[in-house]
Amino acid sequence: GMPLAAVTVAVVFVGLLQGMETDVIAYFVARHFHRDQFGVMFGLLFAISLLGTALGIVGFGKLYDATLSYDLPLILAGGILMIAILAYLCIP
């Protein structure tokens, strides 16, 4: 298996990223939308984020059940993360 130190570091960083999602959404909404639109846009994007989280949880479980391994879900998650990074880099 993986050494405990590597697992610990990975879990800490995943936790940090999960904790930052609300702040990142608020930052981008404040930067790219008029103040009058903040509440609606933040709520919409936060709801989309929560939907993505729910779909990811269910998707991981379904893929694990189908393959009896987390390899495929983790590979797909890495690919989706790369797409997200590219999308963030395209935001002016």
Phi, psi and omega per residue, in radians:
G1 nan -3.123 3.130
M2 -1.356 2.524 3.080
P3 -1.105 2.556 -3.105
L4 -0.976 -0.679 -3.115
A5 -1.092 -0.746 -3.135
A6 -1.159 -0.721 3.114
V7 -1.114 -0.757 3.140
T8 -1.062 -0.824 3.129
V9 -1.070 -0.774 -3.138
A10 -1.067 -0.781 -3.124
V11 -1.154 -0.704 3.112
V12 -1.081 -0.788 -3.123
F13 -1.190 -0.665 3.066
V14 -1.085 -0.745 3.102
G15 -1.069 -0.722 3.097
L16 -1.096 -0.748 3.130
L17 -1.123 -0.712 3.123
Q18 -1.132 -0.612 3.127
G19 -1.287 -0.363 -3.097
M20 -1.540 -0.239 -2.986
E21 -1.036 -0.721 -3.141
T22 -1.137 -0.734 3.138
D23 -1.121 -0.699 -3.129
V24 -1.167 -0.737 3.103
I25 -1.075 -0.823 3.138
A26 -1.054 -0.719 3.130
Y27 -1.069 -0.872 -3.098
F28 -1.174 -0.665 3.111
V29 -1.138 -0.786 3.136
A30 -1.101 -0.590 -3.089
R31 -1.398 -0.536 -2.969
H32 -1.993 -0.089 -3.136
F33 -2.242 2.698 3.116
H34 -1.163 2.634 -3.111
R35 -0.948 -0.634 3.139
D36 -1.125 -0.396 -3.101
Q37 -1.694 -0.070 -2.995
F38 -0.966 -0.909 -3.056
G39 -1.051 -0.800 -3.123
V40 -1.164 -0.815 -3.092
M41 -1.188 -0.715 3.106
F42 -1.098 -0.800 3.132
G43 -1.059 -0.752 3.138
L44 -1.110 -0.859 -3.111
L45 -1.192 -0.604 3.096
F46 -1.181 -0.700 3.093
A47 -1.094 -0.719 3.091
I48 -1.086 -0.713 3.108
S49 -1.087 -0.762 3.119
L50 -1.147 -0.657 3.081
L51 -1.092 -0.756 3.089
G52 -1.070 -0.699 3.094
T53 -1.078 -0.816 -3.128
A54 -1.096 -0.774 3.135
L55 -1.124 -0.639 3.101
G56 -1.123 -0.730 3.129
I57 -1.103 -0.849 3.142
V58 -1.134 -0.740 -3.139
G59 -1.081 -0.752 3.097
F60 -1.030 -0.795 -3.125
G61 -1.108 -0.778 3.141
K62 -1.118 -0.752 3.135
L63 -1.172 -0.642 3.077
Y64 -1.115 -0.798 3.133
D65 -1.040 -0.645 -3.103
A66 -1.311 -0.556 -3.029
T67 -1.996 -0.199 -3.047
L68 0.975 0.579 3.139
S69 -2.700 2.637 3.040
Y70 -1.637 0.050 -3.108
D71 -1.020 -0.934 -3.111
L72 -1.095 -0.830 3.106
P73 -1.036 -0.681 -3.139
L74 -1.207 -0.662 3.086
I75 -1.124 -0.796 3.109
L76 -1.097 -0.718 3.123
A77 -1.083 -0.690 3.088
G78 -1.096 -0.728 3.097
G79 -1.134 -0.739 3.113
I80 -1.138 -0.664 3.082
L81 -1.078 -0.703 3.097
M82 -1.093 -0.710 3.087
I83 -1.092 -0.748 3.122
A84 -1.087 -0.720 3.115
I85 -1.082 -0.790 3.119
L86 -1.092 -0.698 3.110
A87 -1.107 -0.761 3.085
Y88 -1.050 -0.697 -3.133
L89 -1.185 -0.381 3.115
C90 -1.458 -0.203 3.129
I91 -1.335 2.182 -3.107
P92 -1.206 nan nan
